[in-house]
Amino acid sequence: MNVAVWLERAGKGFGDRPAVGEGTRVVLDYAALAQRAARLAGALCNDLGLKPGDRVAVVAKNSPDYVTLLHAIWHAGLAAVPANAKLHGAELGYILEHSGARVCFASAGLDDAISPHAPKSLERLIRIGGKDHGALLKADAVAVTQCDADALAWLFYTSGTTGKPKGAMLTHRSLKEATYAYAADVDPVAPGDAILHAAPMSHGSGLYIMAHVALGGVNVVPESGSFEPEEIFGLFHHWNNASMFAAPTMIKRLVDSDADCDPSRVRTLIWGGAPMYVEDALKALDRFGPRLAQIYGQGESPMTITTLPKADIARRDHPRWRERLGSVGRAYSCVDVIVADSEGRPLPPGEAGEILVRGDVLMAGYWNNPDATAASLKDGWLWTGDVGSFDDDGYLTLKDRSKDVIISGGSNIYPREVEEVLLEHGGVREVSVIGRPDGEWGEVVVAYVVGEAAPGELDALCLSKIARFKRPKDYVFIDALPKNNYGKILKTELRQRDAGRAEGGR
């Protein structure tokens, strides 16, 4: 089944209901959205001559057009290549070339950034909202292209923090499974319910568009086109029963904002993309009440490995509540998840190993990268590269990426464990722990800290909470931690920076 049929059906069954909003206004109802997507699909097929399986890139800031573009691409039997609008033109040029996209729709200004780096394989670069785009929307509508469930639907490019980004091939089957999992395990949607897209629609937030289309919800984009807590609170007040997906840093900004917010207007605040520290989760729960949910996933298993639902996060009376708050929850209903040793053998609860996942939601592999595919997909299992452990109740706690584990004197040290302790100090706003090469110990623990705290106080705090060998041997105070466009802390960059400090003498 082509996922575009969800919009086709919504156009008939929810025709006069709001479908897409911008700020506080309704931009399109479902009848108009379905017709608009069908016309643009007709233009892609007939005017631009694209064939089923061809790739169409979307390099755009969040906008109402994003919903139409994705569904038009699928309607025509094509594969969408959403790319992060914050990337450099050269980085976008690489994605366009690697994906072999024949057409690219780009926001105003981004088309100019792409032009000098556009590959020869790109036949058309179309400005969203421009004259050419408007002409395409006047084409004759076509019926939804029938396609196999294993046909490519979305090329999901990884953030590429350790090299060139890879394109995870998400099929129509993958997107269906992810959509079902969202509605069943995280955030049930009723007709008229809204979702606010303040996080990039090219990635996590965009994957939740489909559940709201299939179930008659409203996809809403902030009018500012960015994340501003005061505006977000206003949108929660305006739209019915609204949810939002956000990175932990965004949730933190909402908590710290002085703007008024009635928590009863919030359906669900879902965080993902990186773990939220327990201290930050506690503050968010105090501010918003039982409306928080967490998801853990990767582009290769889109938003669907484990989830910590609202009921678990809010259950303060459970004897292991705080421990569960530090976990990423239990496996989604659509996947199997194990923690395994280097040979893929399942490990018992309490033992740390690599997290493996399997299910119909997984990517089909990496686009034009058989070596990376073979390294990540083995016997039906996705090897995530993340390290974690289960407890006896099936709750998974992330330790770190396997490459981030510190080995000091032959002992494994998981940076997040140390970070959680350091964040209990009132003067520590943010922290990231890395390993520094050491001739005697192999590596020693180093903490990069944003805030004001005496190293002696941090030492004492660590010694009261964790083993002595896990205590940082050095504290480096900086104004801000390096992060990528999705708010993830770049430990690779910190290690490079730390190596420079070592060479220059500390």
CORWOWO-V647845 format. One record per backbone hydrogen bond with DSSP energy under -1.0 kcal/mol. NH is the residue of the N-H (numbers start at 1). CO is the residue of the C=O. E is the energy in kcal/mol with one decimal. If there is no record, write none. Layout:
# CORWOWO-V647845
nh->[NH,NH]
co->[CO,CO]
e->[E,E]
This chain:
# CORWOWO-V647845
nh->[5,6,8,9,10,11,13,14,17,19,20,21,22,23,25,27,28,30,31,33,34,35,36,37,38,39,40,41,42,43,44,45,46,48,50,53,54,56,57,58,59,66,69,70,71,72,73,74,75,76,77,78,79,80,81,83,87,92,93,94,95,96,97,98,99,100,101,102,104,105,106,107,110,111,113,114,115,117,118,122,123,124,126,128,130,134,135,136,137,138,139,142,145,151,153,154,155,156,158,168,169,170,172,173,175,176,177,178,179,180,181,182,183,184,185,186,187,192,193,194,195,196,197,198,203,207,208,209,212,213,214,215,216,217,218,219,220,221,225,232,233,234,235,236,237,238,239,243,244,246,250,251,252,253,254,255,256,265,266,267,269,270,271,272,281,282,283,284,285,286,287,288,289,291,293,294,295,296,298,304,305,306,307,308,313,314,316,318,321,324,325,326,327,328,330,332,335,336,338,340,341,344,347,350,351,353,354,355,356,357,358,362,363,364,367,369,373,374,375,376,377,378,381,382,383,384,387,388,389,391,394,396,397,399,402,404,406,408,409,411,413,417,418,419,420,421,422,423,424,425,428,429,430,432,434,436,438,442,443,444,446,447,448,449,450,452,458,459,460,461,462,463,464,465,466,470,471,473,476,478,484,487,490,491,494,495,496,497,498,499,500,501,502,503,504]
co->[2,3,4,5,6,7,9,10,14,28,28,219,25,221,22,20,20,17,15,29,30,31,32,33,34,35,36,37,38,39,40,41,42,43,44,77,51,79,103,81,105,63,65,66,67,68,69,70,71,72,74,73,54,153,56,58,84,88,89,90,91,92,93,94,95,96,96,55,124,57,126,59,107,107,109,110,111,114,115,119,102,102,104,106,127,130,131,132,133,135,136,38,75,148,170,170,80,168,166,156,365,154,151,149,171,172,173,174,175,176,177,178,179,180,181,182,182,216,190,240,218,243,220,196,200,203,205,206,208,209,210,211,213,212,193,19,195,21,222,228,229,230,231,232,233,234,235,194,268,270,247,247,248,249,250,251,252,262,263,242,291,244,293,246,277,278,279,280,281,282,283,284,285,289,269,308,271,306,301,301,296,296,330,294,309,310,314,315,318,320,321,322,324,396,307,305,332,358,356,354,345,341,339,390,348,388,340,386,338,382,336,359,300,169,167,366,369,370,371,372,373,381,378,357,376,355,400,353,397,395,391,329,389,387,385,401,413,411,441,408,406,414,414,415,416,417,418,419,421,422,425,450,450,448,446,444,442,438,441,436,434,474,432,476,430,427,454,455,456,457,458,459,460,462,462,467,468,445,447,449,488,484,482,489,490,491,492,493,494,495,496,497,498,499,500]
e->[-2.2,-1.5,-1.7,-2.7,-2.2,-2.7,-3.2,-3.0,-2.6,-2.8,-2.1,-2.6,-2.3,-2.7,-2.0,-3.0,-1.6,-1.8,-2.5,-2.6,-2.5,-2.0,-2.5,-2.4,-2.1,-2.2,-2.3,-2.3,-1.8,-2.0,-2.3,-2.2,-3.1,-2.4,-2.4,-2.1,-2.6,-2.8,-2.7,-1.9,-3.0,-1.5,-2.9,-2.3,-1.8,-2.6,-2.3,-2.1,-2.7,-1.7,-2.1,-2.5,-2.8,-2.8,-2.3,-2.5,-1.6,-2.5,-2.3,-1.8,-1.8,-2.5,-2.4,-3.3,-2.5,-1.0,-1.3,-2.0,-2.3,-2.7,-2.7,-2.0,-1.2,-1.5,-1.5,-2.0,-2.1,-2.4,-1.1,-1.5,-2.3,-1.7,-3.2,-3.0,-2.0,-2.4,-2.0,-1.8,-1.5,-1.4,-1.5,-1.1,-2.9,-2.0,-2.7,-2.4,-2.8,-2.7,-2.4,-2.8,-2.9,-2.8,-1.6,-2.7,-2.3,-2.3,-2.5,-2.4,-2.1,-2.8,-2.4,-2.0,-2.1,-2.3,-2.9,-1.6,-2.8,-2.6,-2.5,-1.6,-2.3,-2.8,-3.2,-1.1,-1.2,-1.3,-1.6,-1.4,-1.1,-1.7,-3.1,-1.5,-1.2,-3.8,-2.8,-2.6,-2.8,-2.3,-1.1,-2.5,-2.6,-1.8,-2.2,-2.3,-1.7,-1.6,-2.8,-2.0,-1.9,-2.7,-1.2,-1.8,-2.4,-1.6,-2.0,-2.5,-2.2,-2.5,-2.0,-3.5,-3.3,-2.8,-2.4,-1.4,-2.4,-2.5,-1.6,-2.2,-2.4,-2.1,-1.8,-2.9,-2.1,-2.8,-2.3,-2.4,-2.5,-2.7,-1.3,-2.1,-1.9,-1.8,-2.6,-2.4,-2.1,-2.2,-2.0,-1.4,-2.0,-2.5,-2.3,-1.1,-1.7,-3.5,-1.7,-1.9,-1.2,-2.6,-2.4,-2.8,-2.2,-2.1,-3.3,-2.6,-1.9,-2.2,-1.8,-2.5,-2.9,-1.7,-2.1,-1.5,-2.5,-2.9,-3.0,-1.5,-2.1,-2.6,-1.7,-1.5,-3.0,-2.6,-2.1,-3.5,-3.1,-2.2,-3.0,-2.5,-1.8,-1.6,-1.6,-3.1,-2.8,-3.7,-3.4,-1.9,-2.6,-2.5,-3.1,-1.9,-3.1,-1.3,-1.1,-2.7,-2.7,-1.2,-2.3,-2.1,-1.7,-1.6,-1.8,-2.5,-1.7,-2.1,-2.6,-2.8,-1.9,-2.0,-1.2,-2.1,-2.5,-2.5,-3.0,-3.0,-2.9,-1.9,-1.9,-2.6,-2.3,-2.2,-2.4,-2.7,-1.2,-1.5,-3.2,-1.6,-1.5,-3.2,-3.0,-2.5,-2.2,-1.9,-2.7,-1.3,-1.8,-2.7,-1.9,-2.6,-2.8,-2.2,-1.8,-1.8,-2.1,-2.2,-2.0]
